[in-house]
Amino acid sequence: MLVSKLRPGGPGIATFIFETLTQLHATLARTYKLAVSLPDVPFARIHAKTAGLPRTTETERLVIQRIGQDVFRDTLMDYWGGPPAF
C-alpha cells in the first residue's frame, strides 16, 4: 500500500512510502510510462522522423501525418500498458 505524507519543511510536496519493493517497482514503471507518453516526448519523436520531409502540398502533409500515426499508437500502448481489451 502506498502512503503519502505532506512534508512542509522538506524537499518536494510529498513523501511516498512503499511497503514492498514490488510496489515501488510498479510505481516507477508506471511513472516512466507516463513520462515518455506525455505530449512533449511523442511530439519530439514525430518531429525527428519528419524533419527532412517537404511540407508544401496536401499529399506530402498526409504522408507526414501517417508517419506520426505509429508514434501516436505506440505512445497510447505504452500509456495504457498494452492493447485495449475490446
C-alpha positions in Angstrom: 0.0 0.0 0.0 1.2 3.5 -0.8 1.3 6.1 1.9 1.7 9.8 1.2 2.6 12.3 3.8 2.9 16.0 3.3 6.3 17.4 4.1 6.0 21.1 4.6 9.7 21.5 5.5 11.3 19.0 3.2 12.1 18.8 -0.5 9.2 18.3 -2.8 5.5 18.3 -1.9 5.0 14.8 -0.5 6.9 11.7 0.6 5.8 8.3 -0.7 6.4 5.2 1.4 6.1 1.7 -0.1 5.6 -1.4 1.9 7.4 -3.7 -0.6 9.9 -3.4 -3.5 7.3 -4.7 -5.8 5.0 -1.8 -5.1 8.0 0.6 -5.6 8.9 -1.1 -8.9 5.3 -1.0 -10.2 5.1 2.7 -9.4 8.4 3.5 -11.0 7.4 1.6 -14.2 4.1 3.5 -14.4 5.8 6.8 -13.8 8.3 6.1 -16.6 5.5 5.1 -19.0 3.7 8.3 -18.2 6.8 10.4 -18.6 7.6 9.0 -22.1 4.0 9.2 -23.3 3.1 12.8 -22.2 2.9 15.4 -25.0 6.5 16.6 -25.3 8.1 13.2 -25.9 5.8 11.9 -28.7 5.9 15.3 -30.4 9.7 15.3 -30.4 9.7 11.7 -31.9 7.3 12.8 -34.7 9.3 15.9 -35.4 12.6 13.9 -35.6 11.0 11.4 -38.0 9.6 14.0 -40.3 12.3 16.7 -40.1 13.6 16.1 -43.6 10.2 15.8 -45.4 8.8 18.6 -47.5 5.6 20.3 -46.4 4.4 22.1 -49.5 1.4 20.1 -50.7 -1.6 18.3 -49.1 -0.3 14.9 -50.2 3.1 15.5 -48.5 1.3 16.6 -45.3 -0.8 13.5 -45.4 2.4 11.4 -45.6 3.8 13.2 -42.6 0.6 12.6 -40.6 0.7 8.9 -41.5 4.4 8.7 -40.3 3.3 10.2 -37.0 0.5 7.8 -36.5 2.7 4.9 -35.4 4.3 7.2 -32.8 0.8 8.1 -31.5 -0.3 4.5 -31.5 2.9 3.3 -29.7 2.5 6.1 -27.2 -1.0 5.0 -26.4 0.1 1.4 -26.0 2.8 2.5 -23.6 0.4 4.7 -21.6 -2.2 2.0 -21.2 0.2 -0.9 -20.8 -0.8 -2.8 -23.9 -3.6 -3.1 -26.4 -7.2 -2.3 -25.3 -9.4 -5.1 -24.1 -12.1 -4.8 -26.7 
